[in-house]
Amino acid sequence: MSTSDATERAPRALLFLYAYTIVGAGVTGAWTVLAPSSFASAFGIRAHDPFTLGIVGCVYAAFGVVAALGVRAPLVFAPIFLVQLGYKLLWLVFVLVPNAARGAVPLYGWVLAVVYVSYVVLDLVALPFARWFGPRRRGLSSVDAPSLSRT
């Protein structure tokens, strides 16, 4: 695949990531916050502290809201997916793996793992890493290379 093919594919992949996050995280977050008992019952999740479940729901809902904003300015809001990539990878490594090693992962944990892996793969495909971390070029806009100085 040439660089131009990857560049043409990235915007569509990024927009798909926004839509996937609006539906996945936004709907899950809203459901968790607005009807936590229904959410827990639907997935067979044991009763949790309402404050902890509330935090999770609010964070997921916030990802959905930010993703909705990102549809209008994909590159401006794309860094939210770095946070998503980070926490999902950390959860997979530090929560799933140790519990799987002990044979202590409930069905909803495996479902969550599959969903998280799908987000990680999509994050890695869609995020404009080369644009963010590649060599600096002349003529970048302020969105691409923010400046700390005011002119």
Order of alpha helices (4+ residues) and beta strands (2+ residues): alpha-alpha-alpha-alpha-alpha-alpha-alpha-alpha-alpha
